[in-house]
C-alpha cells in the first residue's frame, strides 16, 4: 500500500505541474515579447490572448490548456493496474480530485509566479478525460451562447451552469463505463462545485455584463485582421 500511496501522490503532483504550464505567458513572451498579464484583462487565458495577440496565439494557448487538463486527469487511469485500488469508482473519484488540482495549477502556476488564468479550457479538457459526452454537450452550449451574444464570459458561465444539469441526466453512464451500476454522487457534487466556481471566478465579468460594459469578441473580426496583416507582410516582403 505504501507504493500505492506514493504513486497517487506523485500523480497529483504531476497533475498540478501540468496545470501550471502557463501557455499564455510562455507563448506571449517567447513569440511576441508580451506578458499578457500586463495587458487587456490581465488574465493569462485564451480570451485575453485573443484580444492582445490575435488568433495565431490564442489557438495554441487553448489547445495546450485543454490538453494539460485532459492529460492531468487521464494519467489516473494507470491506477487500474494497481491491485490495491479497490474499484473503478475509486479511480473516478481520484480523477475528480485531479481536476481541482490541475485547475489549481492553472490559476496558481508555479512556473509563472502563481499568477495564471481562470481555467475554463483546463476544466473542459479535464472533464473530457472523465466523461467526454458531457464535456461535448457543455462545449455545444458554450458555442451556441457565444455565437448568439459574442460574450466569452457569458458563454462560460452558462456552459458551467449547464454542467450539473447534464450530469444529473447522464451521471449513470459515468460509472457504467467502469462496469458499475450506480450513479456518481461525487461527480454530481463536483459538477455543482465547478458551476459555482465558474460563476465566482467570473464575478467581475458578471458585473460588467449587468452594467453593459463587458467586451464582446467577434471572431470574424480577428480572423479578418490576421488575414489583412499577413497580406500586408507578404506585400512588403
Residue pairs with C-beta under 8 A, 6 or more apart in sequence:
1 84
4 82
4 84
4 85
7 78
7 79
7 82
8 79
8 94
11 75
11 76
11 78
11 79
11 94
11 98
12 97
12 98
12 101
14 72
14 75
15 72
15 73
15 75
15 76
15 98
15 101
15 102
15 105
16 101
16 102
16 104
16 105
16 110
17 105
17 110
18 68
18 69
18 71
18 72
18 102
18 105
19 68
19 69
19 72
19 101
19 102
19 103
19 104
19 105
19 106
19 109
19 119
19 122
20 105
20 106
20 108
20 109
20 110
20 111
20 112
20 116
21 64
21 68
21 105
21 109
21 111
22 44
22 109
22 111
22 112
22 116
23 60
23 61
23 64
23 65
23 68
24 36
24 44
24 45
24 46
24 48
24 49
24 61
24 65
24 117
25 35
25 36
25 37
25 44
25 109
25 112
25 116
26 112
27 49
27 53
27 57
27 60
27 61
28 34
28 35
28 36
28 49
28 52
28 53
28 57
29 35
31 57
32 53
32 57
34 52
34 53
36 42
36 43
36 44
36 48
36 49
36 52
36 53
37 43
37 44
37 115
39 48
39 52
40 48
40 51
40 52
41 47
41 48
41 51
42 48
43 117
43 118
44 109
44 112
44 115
44 116
44 117
45 61
45 65
45 117
45 118
45 119
45 120
45 121
46 58
46 61
46 62
46 65
46 117
46 120
46 121
47 58
47 152
47 153
47 217
48 117
49 57
49 58
49 61
50 57
50 58
50 217
50 222
51 215
51 217
54 222
54 225
54 226
55 219
55 222
55 223
55 226
56 226
62 121
65 106
65 117
65 119
65 121
65 122
65 125
66 121
66 122
66 124
66 125
66 128
67 125
68 102
68 106
68 122
68 125
69 99
69 102
69 103
69 106
69 121
69 122
69 123
69 124
69 125
69 126
69 127
69 128
69 129
70 125
70 126
70 128
70 129
71 125
71 129
72 98
72 99
72 101
72 102
72 105
72 126
72 129
73 95
73 98
73 99
73 102
73 125
73 126
73 129
73 130
74 129
75 98
76 91
76 94
76 95
76 98
77 91
79 85
79 90
79 91
79 94
80 88
80 91
85 91
87 178
87 180
88 175
88 178
88 179
88 180
89 175
89 178
89 180
89 182
89 184
91 178
92 130
92 174
92 175
92 178
92 184
92 186
92 187
93 186
95 129
95 130
96 130
96 186
96 187
96 190
98 126
99 123
99 126
99 127
99 130
99 190
99 194
102 122
102 126
103 119
103 122
103 123
103 126
105 116
106 116
106 117
106 119
106 122
107 116
107 117
107 118
107 119
107 201
108 114
108 115
108 116
109 115
109 116
118 156
118 198
118 201
118 202
119 201
120 156
120 198
123 194
123 198
124 135
124 138
124 139
127 134
127 135
127 138
127 163
127 194
128 135
128 136
130 174
130 187
131 167
131 170
131 173
131 174
131 177
131 187
133 170
133 173
134 163
134 166
134 167
134 170
137 162
137 166
138 159
138 160
138 162
138 163
138 166
139 159
141 155
141 158
141 159
141 162
142 155
142 156
142 158
142 159
143 155
145 151
145 154
145 155
145 158
145 159
146 152
146 154
146 155
146 217
149 155
149 216
150 216
150 217
150 218
151 209
151 214
151 216
151 217
152 217
153 202
153 205
153 206
153 208
153 209
153 214
154 205
154 209
154 214
156 198
156 202
157 198
157 199
157 202
157 205
157 206
160 194
160 195
160 197
160 198
160 199
161 195
161 198
161 199
163 191
163 194
163 195
164 188
164 191
164 192
164 194
164 195
166 191
167 174
167 184
167 187
167 188
167 191
168 188
168 191
171 183
171 184
171 187
171 188
172 182
172 183
172 184
174 183
174 184
174 187
175 181
175 182
175 183
175 184
199 206
205 214
208 214
208 215
